[in-house]
Amino acid sequence: MRVLHVIPVLAPRYGGPSQAIVGMCTALLQVGTDVLVATTDGNGPEHLPVVLERPVVHAGVPTIFFRHQWSDSLHYAPRLAGWVAAHAAEFDVVHIHAIFSHPGPAAARACVRRDIPYVVRPLGHLDPWSLQQHRLRKRLVWQLWARPMVKHAAVLHYTTAQEQRLAERLLGPTPGAVIPLGVGDELLRRPPAPLHAAEHVPGLSDHSYVLALSRIHPKKRLDLLIDVFLEVTAPPDLQQWRLVLAGDGPADYVSALRQQVAARGAGQRVLFPGWLAGQDRLAVLRNAALMALPSQQENFGLAVVEALACGVPVLISSEVNLADEVSAAGAGWVAPLDRAALVSALAHALADAPERQRRGAAGVELASARFTWRRVAEQLTTLYTRLRR
């Protein structure tokens, strides 16, 4: 079976979706599904240094890149659209990731013309909160491109039940499948020797720390997290704690967060190591005492599952769509997106090391049972087999 995955961008700066597609397709290859990813070379104001318009192996996955012409939101790529129109019939199923970018609707039109079944993963873009962001542009794109794409999809691929519930407020009952994202086996395996985070984050030394590992974006509410952390750790006996904000994002927002920290005189306690990958990322994940994500909206939260797999308990807002599963498993703390509630939850988490350990162990059990890439690949393959004509 051959499956084409269409996603607007793969550059790491775009966060979870770009990271997840690599893990997803690697796992699909391992269970015997032939995949090809069609995407653009978009990388913010730049272009990825990749070969264009012929298949290459990128991060271990067969991929074909096309020139990103303009717009870091629409990711307009007419050459990609033309290629999919010419080659869609070579695939049994097409899996489209994102709905408000040009490549997805263009691929959907090609599938409709060729009578190829396609799956749409909305990436949380049908969440009421998300729909209010850039409202006029999204309303226009919805009417012109996205609505017909969703209407003719064989199934919508949601990563949580909460994402499906929120999307169906707009769509009404619609064919959908809830299949989560996964984590690599290297996170679930215990390392033969400890990885020391202090070697990867300047200024961390041997301090205990709270980790925020994500794309740095206003919706993540890292500004609120900074305020909450500095309030909770103000007492002298908690001054040894550190907050590590590992990621990258718009320069003006990152600068505003740094200024916020500087204004509080907390430059030694709130650290900005930038984007981490490979062993750097793994070391910082494994050694965190707590992972925090107080987002305004999060359709999944891949970094949350990565932390759980490493035995790190999480503190997340109730707006993270994994909140119900984390709460049911006892794998962390879930709080409303409210300053007082977050202060209370963080204070409890930092004060009770045995409870952090217990909830961390529950997180490993949850990740092992629900969120391995192999399990995800098997579920997706079952879905593709059902749709294949």
Secondary structure, 3 states (H helix, E strand, C coil): CEEEEEEEECCHHHCHHHHHHHHHHHHHHHCCCEEEEEEECEECCEECCCCECCCEEECCEEEEEECCCECCCCCECHHHHHHHHHHHHHCCEEEEECCCCCHHHHHHHHHHHHCCCEEEECCCCCCHHHHHCCHHHHHHHHHHHHHHHHHHCCEEEECCHHHHHHHHHHHCCCCEEECCCCECHHHHCCCCCCCCHHHCCCCCCCCCEEEEECCCCHHHCHHHHHHHHHHHCCCHHHCCCEEEEECCCCHHHHHHHHHHHHHCCCCCCEECCCCCCHHHHHHHHHHCCEEEECCCCECCCHHHHHHHHCCCCEEEECCECCHHHHHHHCCEEEECCCHHHHHHHHHHHHHCHHHHHHHHHHHHHHHHHHCEHHHHHHHHHHHHHHHCC
